[in-house]
């Protein structure tokens, strides 16, 4: 970063401290995404997809931008690093594998998403477990364990919205006037008011799977995310609906 | 593959053991050539029904699960045997009904002689 750019950023921080303009905040966040990504990478070998970690780190970055006081003469990166690292560590603490999942299975779990979607494309249908195992070079049991590993997240952490769930922007832009989510919402909320409290993306997936009858692979294709991700989000939504229902 | 092969599993009636119920179902479904999508559906259904028996916090007692590999698909029965009595009669919320309707071909939740019990059938299309 040149001295000029540094100066410019410093002025932006000062401006943001004054006016709290969302636009300035966005610019500041964007300017430091590299830092968030850099720090996320340092946690990448712990069995979580890098994309998720970058999201978590970005949440930390956002907090740091909000709390940074340019008047104190600290470099922003010096200030932000512990905040971002703290966010990442908390992520692992809160969402740590509740059941000790062997590294081999964790790795397979991470690889599985890609294998399943490639196979589904090649075959034009959902692959069998045997086909997945063959392609992944693993046993069927290992594949099943790896599918199960997606749920090994601690139940307690399920109430908190997970990082990466607030990224509804792209989703919102995909949803037009005849948003299926809006169309059926009264109906679904009548079934369970808790549905309305789920993140928008989870509501949409729930709707497509259980009310429109789309398969997980179809939903994955439609939303442009991996099937494993659909599966994880579904499991999480259902656990949340159950968890909160119990408190009544 | 033996037709109508039966597998039994008895687990403590608390959420942390449900993975065994899911794994057993997934393992049998996989043997029967179910697809990834179908296995996922089955796991959701097992979860939904088991939770309807034990609730979120679990109950003292056991769930006895029986799995049948049938010609037309995988049938699963779960019987709750609880030390805290029969409790209130189990009921599926409308949302649970909707979910189960989407993921399995048949399901029911009833009161048996030992306690609440469920049954489900997941057909295998390419069977």
Contacts between the chains, C-beta under 8 A, distances in Angstrom:
chain1	res1	chain2	res2	distance
A	99	B	16	8.0
A	99	B	19	7.2
A	116	B	36	5.7
A	120	B	36	7.8
A	125	B	35	6.8
A	126	B	35	3.8
A	126	B	36	4.9
A	126	B	37	3.9
A	126	B	38	7.2
A	127	B	35	6.3
A	127	B	36	5.6
A	128	B	30	7.4
A	128	B	33	5.3
A	128	B	34	6.7
A	128	B	35	5.3
A	128	B	36	7.2
A	129	B	26	7.6
A	129	B	29	7.7
A	129	B	30	3.8
A	129	B	34	7.1
A	129	B	35	7.9
A	129	B	36	6.7
A	129	B	39	6.2
A	130	B	30	6.9
A	130	B	33	7.0
A	132	B	36	6.3
A	140	B	27	7.8
A	140	B	30	5.2
A	141	B	27	7.2
A	143	B	30	7.8
A	144	B	23	6.2
A	144	B	26	4.8
A	144	B	27	5.9
A	144	B	30	6.2
A	144	B	39	7.8
A	145	B	23	7.5
A	147	B	26	6.8
A	147	B	36	8.0
A	147	B	39	7.1
A	147	B	40	7.5
A	147	B	43	7.6
A	148	B	19	5.8
A	148	B	22	6.5
A	148	B	23	5.9
A	148	B	26	7.4
A	151	B	19	7.2
A	155	B	15	7.0
A	188	B	95	8.0
A	190	B	94	7.8
A	191	B	93	7.4
A	191	B	94	4.6
A	191	B	95	4.3
A	191	B	98	6.2
A	192	B	93	6.7
A	192	B	94	7.6
A	192	B	95	4.3
A	195	B	95	7.6
A	209	B	102	6.4
A	210	B	98	5.5
A	210	B	99	5.1
A	210	B	102	4.4
A	210	B	103	7.8
A	211	B	98	7.0
A	211	B	102	7.6
A	213	B	102	5.8
A	215	B	37	4.8
A	216	B	36	7.9
A	216	B	37	5.5
A	216	B	40	5.6
A	217	B	36	7.7
A	217	B	37	5.9
A	227	B	36	7.4
A	231	B	40	5.6
A	234	B	44	7.0
A	235	B	44	7.6
A	235	B	47	7.9
A	238	B	44	6.8
A	238	B	47	6.9
A	238	B	48	7.2
A	238	B	99	7.3
A	241	B	95	6.7
A	242	B	51	5.6
A	242	B	56	5.8
A	243	B	56	5.9
A	245	B	56	7.8
A	245	B	93	7.2
A	246	B	55	6.3
A	246	B	56	4.0
A	246	B	57	7.0
